[in-house]
Amino acid sequence: MFESSLVLLDWVGVVVFTITGALVASRNQMDVIGFVLLGTVTGIGGGTIRDLLLDVHPVLWLERPQYLAVCIAVSVAVFFTAHLASSRYRLILWLDALGLALFATAGAEKAMNLGEDPLVAITMGVITACFGGIVRDVLGKEDSIIFSREIYVTAAVLAAASYVGLETAGASRHVAIGLALVTGFGLRAGALAFGWSLPRYKSLPPTRH
């Protein structure tokens, strides 16, 4: 039962991130091929980069072409339905928050299962969660979401670190995954709702000797 739930969450993450990519395409008034490109890159881009760095062969969508098929199908569906969203950018942010927590946790888990160091596993979680969105924003000529004032990458770090910490401490897998999802999404949701942010660097005047 738990394993099937994890598989479902993995697919939810792919679908959610694909939707965010396709919605960015709608903001740029792209054609259907543009929707497919941005949707697919966002849906499986982070996982692809993670697998390449971890030297996993074949990468996820070569092993399971269903991922690619779902990204294409969801992107085409959004092409015909994006106009139904009254505030597409706000919808993008909330869907992205969910996908962020899902992918950060999944990426960290995959690295841990491969026997990687905990710090490497956390990094892989962040890459899985963030890099598809980064590529999406570059291709869609959007201001990258990682440069927003609200907490973003930190939420991915928290989700991945929560999973790795709990896993290392001997917590059961479902507890580790559940708490990682809650903490990661909760932090990003709080940032969206209340504008939470970390202290930012401020340049200082040069010192005189």
C-alpha positions as CSV (number, residue, x, y, z in Angstrom):
1,M,0.0,0.0,0.0
2,F,2.8,2.4,1.0
3,E,4.8,1.6,-2.1
4,S,1.9,2.2,-4.4
5,S,1.4,5.6,-2.6
6,L,5.0,6.5,-3.3
7,V,4.6,5.6,-7.0
8,L,1.5,7.7,-7.1
9,L,3.3,10.7,-5.5
10,D,6.1,10.3,-8.0
11,W,3.7,10.6,-10.9
12,V,1.9,13.5,-9.2
13,G,5.3,15.3,-9.0
14,V,5.9,14.8,-12.7
15,V,2.4,15.9,-13.6
16,V,2.5,19.0,-11.3
17,F,5.9,20.2,-12.7
18,T,4.8,19.5,-16.2
19,I,1.7,21.7,-15.6
20,T,3.9,24.5,-14.3
21,G,6.1,24.4,-17.4
22,A,3.1,24.4,-19.7
23,L,1.5,27.3,-17.9
24,V,4.7,29.3,-18.4
25,A,4.3,28.5,-22.1
26,S,0.8,29.9,-21.9
27,R,2.1,33.1,-20.4
28,N,4.4,33.4,-23.4
29,Q,1.6,32.5,-25.8
30,M,3.6,29.7,-27.3
31,D,2.4,27.1,-29.8
32,V,1.6,23.5,-28.8
33,I,5.2,22.4,-29.4
34,G,6.4,25.1,-27.0
35,F,4.0,23.8,-24.4
36,V,5.4,20.3,-24.8
37,L,9.0,21.5,-24.7
38,L,8.6,23.6,-21.5
39,G,6.3,21.0,-19.9
40,T,8.6,18.1,-20.5
41,V,11.8,19.9,-19.5
42,T,10.1,20.9,-16.3
43,G,8.5,17.6,-15.6
44,I,11.6,15.4,-16.0
45,G,14.5,17.8,-16.3
46,G,15.6,17.8,-12.7
47,G,15.4,14.0,-12.5
48,T,17.4,13.7,-15.7
49,I,20.2,15.9,-14.4
50,R,20.2,14.0,-11.1
51,D,20.5,10.6,-12.9
52,L,23.3,11.9,-15.1
53,L,25.3,13.1,-12.1
54,L,24.7,9.9,-10.2
55,D,25.7,7.9,-13.3
56,V,22.4,6.1,-13.3
57,H,21.8,4.3,-16.6
58,P,19.5,4.5,-18.2
59,V,18.1,7.8,-17.0
60,L,14.5,7.7,-15.7
61,W,12.6,8.5,-18.9
62,L,14.7,6.2,-21.1
63,E,14.0,3.4,-18.7
64,R,10.3,4.3,-18.5
65,P,9.1,6.1,-21.6
66,Q,5.8,6.5,-19.8
67,Y,7.2,9.6,-18.1
68,L,7.8,11.2,-21.5
69,A,4.4,10.2,-22.7
70,V,2.7,11.7,-19.7
71,C,4.6,14.9,-20.0
72,I,3.6,15.3,-23.6
73,A,-0.1,14.4,-22.9
74,V,-0.3,16.8,-19.9
75,S,1.3,19.6,-21.9
76,V,-1.1,19.3,-24.8
77,A,-4.0,19.2,-22.3
78,V,-2.9,22.4,-20.7
79,F,-2.6,24.0,-24.2
80,F,-6.3,23.6,-24.5
81,T,-7.3,24.4,-20.9
82,A,-4.8,27.1,-19.7
83,H,-7.3,29.8,-20.3
84,L,-9.5,28.4,-17.5
85,A,-7.0,29.5,-14.9
86,S,-7.9,33.0,-13.8
87,S,-4.5,33.7,-12.3
88,R,-2.0,31.5,-14.0
89,Y,1.1,32.8,-12.3
90,R,-0.3,32.3,-8.8
91,L,-1.4,28.8,-9.8
92,I,2.1,28.1,-11.1
93,L,3.6,29.1,-7.7
94,W,1.4,26.8,-5.6
95,L,1.7,23.8,-8.0
96,D,5.5,24.4,-8.0
97,A,5.5,24.4,-4.2
98,L,4.0,20.9,-4.2
99,G,6.3,19.6,-6.9
100,L,9.3,21.1,-5.1
101,A,8.6,19.0,-1.9
102,L,7.8,15.9,-3.9
103,F,10.9,16.0,-6.1
104,A,13.3,17.1,-3.3
105,T,12.2,14.1,-1.2
106,A,12.3,11.6,-4.1
107,G,15.7,12.8,-5.3
108,A,17.2,12.5,-1.8
109,E,15.7,9.0,-1.4
110,K,17.1,7.8,-4.7
111,A,20.6,9.0,-3.8
112,M,20.4,7.4,-0.4
113,N,19.3,4.1,-2.0
114,L,22.3,4.2,-4.2
115,G,24.6,4.4,-1.1
116,E,25.6,8.1,-1.6
117,D,26.9,10.2,1.3
118,P,24.0,12.1,3.1
119,L,25.3,15.5,2.0
120,V,25.3,14.2,-1.6
121,A,21.8,12.9,-1.2
122,I,20.6,16.3,0.0
123,T,22.3,18.0,-3.0
124,M,20.6,15.5,-5.4
125,G,17.3,16.3,-3.8
126,V,17.7,20.0,-4.4
127,I,18.9,19.4,-8.0
128,T,15.9,17.2,-8.7
129,A,13.5,19.8,-7.3
130,C,15.0,23.0,-8.7
131,F,16.8,22.4,-11.9
132,G,13.8,21.6,-14.1
133,G,12.2,24.8,-13.0
134,I,15.4,26.8,-13.6
135,V,15.5,25.5,-17.2
136,R,11.8,26.2,-17.6
137,D,12.3,29.8,-16.6
138,V,15.3,30.3,-18.8
139,L,13.5,28.9,-21.9
140,G,10.3,30.7,-21.0
141,K,12.2,34.0,-20.5
142,E,10.8,34.3,-17.1
143,D,12.4,35.8,-14.0
144,S,13.8,32.7,-12.4
145,I,11.8,31.7,-9.4
146,I,15.0,30.9,-7.4
147,F,15.7,34.7,-7.4
148,S,12.4,35.5,-5.7
149,R,12.6,37.1,-2.3
150,E,10.5,34.4,-0.8
151,I,12.1,31.2,0.4
152,Y,12.4,28.6,-2.4
153,V,15.6,26.6,-2.7
154,T,15.7,26.5,1.2
155,A,12.4,24.6,1.1
156,A,13.9,22.0,-1.1
157,V,16.9,21.8,1.2
158,L,14.7,21.3,4.2
159,A,12.6,18.6,2.5
160,A,15.7,16.7,1.4
161,A,17.6,17.2,4.7
162,S,14.5,16.1,6.7
163,Y,14.3,12.9,4.7
164,V,18.1,12.2,5.0
165,G,18.2,13.0,8.6
166,L,15.3,10.9,9.6
167,E,16.5,8.0,7.4
168,T,19.9,8.2,8.9
169,A,18.4,8.3,12.4
170,G,16.6,5.0,11.7
171,A,13.0,6.3,11.2
172,S,10.7,4.2,9.1
173,R,10.6,5.1,5.4
174,H,7.1,6.2,5.4
175,V,7.6,8.5,8.4
176,A,10.8,10.0,6.8
177,I,9.0,10.6,3.4
178,G,5.8,12.0,5.0
179,L,7.6,14.5,7.3
180,A,9.9,15.5,4.5
181,L,7.0,16.3,2.3
182,V,5.2,18.2,5.0
183,T,8.2,20.3,6.0
184,G,9.3,21.2,2.5
185,F,5.8,22.1,1.3
186,G,5.0,23.8,4.6
187,L,8.0,26.1,4.4
188,R,7.4,27.1,0.8
189,A,3.6,27.5,1.4
190,G,4.4,29.8,4.3
191,A,6.8,31.8,2.1
192,L,4.0,32.2,-0.5
193,A,1.3,33.1,2.0
194,F,3.3,35.3,4.4
195,G,6.3,36.4,2.4
196,W,8.9,34.6,4.5
197,S,12.4,35.1,3.4
198,L,16.0,34.7,4.8
199,P,18.2,37.7,5.5
200,R,19.7,39.0,2.3
201,Y,23.2,40.2,1.6
202,K,23.7,43.9,1.6
203,S,26.8,45.4,0.1
204,L,29.0,47.6,2.4
205,P,31.1,50.6,1.5
206,P,34.7,49.8,0.9
207,T,36.9,50.1,3.9
208,R,39.7,52.6,3.9
209,H,43.2,51.7,4.9
